Amino acid sequence: MQQISKTLRKEALYLSHKCQDGNLQSVFSCLDTVFVLYDKIMNWTPQKAQDEDRDIFIVSKGQATLALYPVLIEKGYFKMNEIAHEIGKFDSRYCIQTDLTKFEGGVENNTGSLGHGLPFAVGIANANKIKKSPSEVYVLCGDGEFCEGTMWESCIFASAKKLDNLTVIIDDNNSVGAMVDIGDMQRKLEAFGFDVDVVNGHNLDELEKCFKALKTKKNGKPKAVITKTIRGYGSKTMIENDIWFHKSPNKEELEILTREVEAL
C-alpha cells in the first residue's frame, strides 16, 4: 500500500478514536478514491474552496465522512490538531455527519439519511449546466445506497438533462449484497443513460487514469465509476470482523489497528 494511503487511514483511525464514533469499514473502502479526486483530478485547492467555478465533491454516503477530513488535512485545508481537539464535542463543527452551515468552503453538503446526496449533486450539476460553468460535480455513493428510490429518480433526471458534468462514484464494497440483489449495477446504470467505468478502488494509478479520461468526455451522458473495494481495506482486523462497520477504537485497539495499517 502506498504511504499516503497508510497515512490517511491512520489519521481516520485517530479521529475516530478521539470522537468515539465512526463507520471505519466504510471509510477505509473509499479513502483512496477521495484522495485521488482531490490530489489529481478536481479543480480544487484550499485557495479555491469558495470559487464559483471550483469542482465540487458531494459525500452522499454520509457514514464515510471520516474519509473527507484526513484528505482535507493532507491538502492543507484543515489542521489535524484542531479537528482532533473538537471532533464529536457538543456544538463542534467537526461531526461524523457533516453540517454545511458550519463551514465556509471545504464541506459542500450536509450528510445524514442515505439517498440524499445524489439528488443534491444532480441539482448542482443541472444549475451549473444552465450557467455554463466549467465546474465538474463528483458525488460519492455507497452501493447499498442504491436501494433508495431517490437514487434512481436522480439518475433518470441526470440522463434526461444530459448532465455530462456529473460523475457518480459507487463505492462497491459489497454492502448491497447483504441486503438485496439488485443485479448488474453497470448494466443498470448504462440502461439509465450513463457512461460507466469499473475500476479497482484501491489502486491509485487506476483511479487517476479512469477519472482523467472521464473528465474530458463530453457526450451528453452523465458518468459513473464503480469502484470495486473491500470494507476495512488496510486493516486485517477490520476486513475480517464486521463489528467495525460501526465501532471506534479504544486506545489499545487504536495501537493494534495502526500497526496493521502500517504493515500492509
C-alpha positions in Angstrom: 0.0 0.0 0.0 1.3 3.4 -0.9 2.4 5.6 2.1 -0.2 8.2 1.5 -3.0 5.6 1.8 -1.5 4.4 5.1 -1.3 8.0 6.4 -4.9 8.7 5.6 -6.1 5.6 7.3 -4.1 6.2 10.4 -5.5 9.7 10.6 -9.0 8.4 10.2 -8.4 5.9 13.0 -7.1 8.6 15.3 -10.1 10.9 14.6 -12.5 8.0 15.2 -10.7 7.3 18.5 -10.9 10.9 19.6 -14.7 11.2 18.9 -15.5 7.6 19.9 -17.7 7.1 16.8 -17.3 6.2 13.1 -18.0 3.7 10.4 -14.4 2.7 9.7 -15.1 -0.2 7.3 -16.9 2.2 5.0 -14.3 4.9 5.5 -11.4 2.6 4.6 -13.1 1.3 1.5 -13.4 4.8 -0.1 -10.4 6.8 1.2 -8.2 6.1 -1.8 -10.9 7.4 -4.2 -11.4 10.6 -2.2 -7.7 11.3 -2.1 -7.2 10.8 -5.8 -10.1 13.2 -6.6 -8.6 16.0 -4.5 -5.0 15.4 -5.3 -5.1 14.5 -9.1 -8.5 15.3 -10.6 -10.6 18.1 -9.2 -10.1 21.8 -9.9 -9.9 22.5 -6.2 -7.3 23.9 -3.8 -7.7 25.4 -0.4 -7.5 28.8 -2.1 -10.3 27.9 -4.5 -12.6 26.4 -1.8 -15.2 29.1 -2.3 -14.5 29.8 -6.0 -17.7 29.8 -8.0 -16.2 27.6 -10.8 -14.5 25.1 -8.5 -15.1 21.4 -8.9 -17.5 20.1 -6.2 -17.3 16.9 -4.2 -20.5 15.7 -2.5 -20.5 12.9 0.1 -23.7 11.0 -0.3 -22.7 8.0 1.8 -22.6 10.1 4.9 -21.2 7.4 7.1 -17.9 7.9 5.2 -17.5 11.5 6.3 -14.3 10.5 8.2 -12.8 9.8 4.7 -13.1 13.5 3.9 -11.4 15.1 6.9 -8.0 13.3 6.5 -7.9 14.2 2.8 -8.6 17.9 3.5 -5.9 17.8 6.3 -3.4 16.4 3.8 -4.3 19.1 1.3 -3.7 21.8 3.9 -7.3 23.0 4.3 -7.8 21.7 7.9 -5.4 21.2 10.7 -5.3 17.9 12.5 -4.8 19.3 16.0 -7.9 21.5 15.6 -10.1 18.6 14.4 -8.8 16.2 16.9 -9.5 18.6 19.7 -13.0 19.5 18.6 -14.4 16.4 16.8 -17.5 14.9 18.3 -17.9 17.6 21.0 -21.2 19.3 21.6 -21.8 22.0 19.0 -18.5 21.2 17.3 -18.5 21.9 13.5 -16.4 18.7 13.1 -19.1 15.9 13.2 -19.3 12.4 11.9 -22.1 13.6 9.7 -21.1 16.9 8.1 -23.0 20.1 8.5 -22.6 22.6 5.6 -23.8 25.5 7.7 -20.7 25.3 10.0 -18.1 25.8 7.2 -17.2 28.4 4.7 -15.9 26.1 2.0 -14.4 22.6 2.1 -17.6 20.9 3.1 -20.2 21.1 0.3 -23.2 19.3 1.8 -25.0 18.0 4.9 -25.0 14.3 5.3 -27.4 12.1 7.1 -30.0 9.8 5.6 -28.9 7.8 2.6 -30.2 8.7 -0.8 -30.0 12.5 -0.3 -26.5 13.4 -1.6 -27.0 12.2 -5.2 -30.2 14.3 -5.8 -28.3 17.3 -4.3 -25.4 16.7 -6.6 -27.7 16.4 -9.6 -29.3 19.7 -8.8 -25.9 21.4 -8.6 -24.8 19.9 -11.9 -28.0 21.0 -13.6 -27.6 24.5 -12.3 -24.0 24.6 -13.4 -25.0 23.4 -16.9 -27.6 26.2 -17.2 -25.0 28.7 -16.1 -22.4 27.2 -18.5 -20.0 26.8 -15.6 -16.8 24.7 -16.1 -17.3 23.1 -12.7 -17.4 19.3 -12.5 -19.5 17.7 -9.8 -18.4 14.4 -8.2 -20.6 12.5 -5.8 -19.6 9.5 -3.6 -22.3 7.0 -3.1 -22.5 3.6 -1.5 -23.6 0.5 -3.4 -26.2 -0.2 -0.7 -27.5 3.3 -1.1 -29.0 2.3 -4.5 -31.7 0.5 -2.6 -33.2 4.0 -2.2 -35.7 5.2 -4.8 -34.3 8.7 -4.8 -31.0 7.4 -6.3 -32.7 6.0 -9.4 -35.0 9.1 -9.8 -31.9 11.2 -9.8 -30.3 9.0 -12.4 -33.3 9.4 -14.7 -33.2 13.2 -14.3 -29.4 13.4 -14.8 -29.7 11.4 -18.1 -32.7 13.4 -19.3 -30.8 16.7 -18.7 -27.6 15.4 -20.3 -25.5 16.2 -17.3 -22.1 15.2 -18.6 -20.6 17.5 -15.9 -21.7 14.9 -13.3 -19.7 11.9 -12.1 -21.4 9.4 -9.8 -18.9 7.2 -7.9 -20.3 4.0 -6.5 -18.2 2.6 -3.7 -18.9 -1.1 -4.4 -17.7 -2.8 -1.2 -20.5 -5.4 -1.4 -22.7 -3.8 1.2 -25.7 -4.2 -1.1 -25.1 -7.9 -1.2 -26.1 -8.1 2.5 -29.5 -6.5 1.7 -31.0 -7.3 -1.7 -29.6 -8.5 -5.0 -30.1 -5.6 -7.4 -28.2 -7.4 -10.2 -25.6 -5.9 -12.6 -25.0 -2.3 -11.4 -23.1 -1.4 -14.6 -25.8 -2.6 -16.9 -28.5 -0.9 -14.9 -26.7 2.4 -15.0 -26.0 2.1 -18.7 -29.7 1.4 -19.2 -30.4 4.7 -17.4 -28.1 6.5 -19.9 -24.8 6.7 -18.1 -21.3 6.2 -19.4 -19.9 3.6 -16.9 -16.4 2.5 -16.0 -15.4 -0.1 -13.4 -12.0 0.3 -11.6 -10.0 -1.1 -8.7 -10.9 1.3 -5.9 -7.6 0.7 -4.1 -5.3 1.3 -7.0 -4.4 5.0 -7.0 -2.9 4.8 -10.6 -6.0 3.1 -12.0 -8.3 5.6 -10.3 -6.4 8.6 -11.6 -6.3 7.2 -15.2 -10.0 6.5 -15.1 -11.1 9.9 -13.7 -8.8 11.8 -16.1 -10.3 10.0 -19.1 -13.9 10.7 -17.9 -13.2 14.3 -17.2 -12.6 15.1 -20.8 -15.6 13.1 -22.1 -18.4 15.4 -23.1 -21.0 13.4 -25.0 -24.2 14.4 -23.2 -24.1 11.5 -20.8 -23.7 11.6 -17.1 -20.8 9.5 -15.9 -20.5 6.7 -13.3 -17.5 5.0 -11.9 -18.0 1.7 -10.0 -15.0 1.3 -7.6 -14.5 -2.2 -6.6 -13.4 -2.0 -2.9 -13.1 -4.0 0.3 -14.7 -2.9 3.5 -12.0 -2.1 6.0 -9.2 -2.3 3.4 -5.9 -1.6 5.1 -6.6 -3.5 8.3 -6.8 -7.3 8.6 -8.9 -7.0 11.7 -11.5 -4.7 10.1 -11.7 -6.7 6.9 -12.4 -9.9 8.9 -14.7 -8.6 11.6 -17.9 -6.7 10.6 -18.2 -5.3 14.1 -16.1 -2.4 12.7 -18.9 -1.4 10.4 -19.9 1.0 13.3 -17.3 1.0 16.0 -14.5 3.2 17.2 -11.2 2.0 18.6 -10.2 2.4 22.2 -6.6 3.2 23.0 -5.4 -0.4 22.8 -7.4 -1.1 19.6 -6.0 2.1 18.0 -2.5 0.9 18.5 -3.3 -2.5 17.1 -5.1 -1.2 14.0 -2.5 1.4 13.4 0.2 -1.3 13.3 -1.9 -3.3 10.9 -2.3 -0.4 8.5 1.5 0.3 8.6 2.3 -3.3 8.0 0.0 -3.9 5.0 
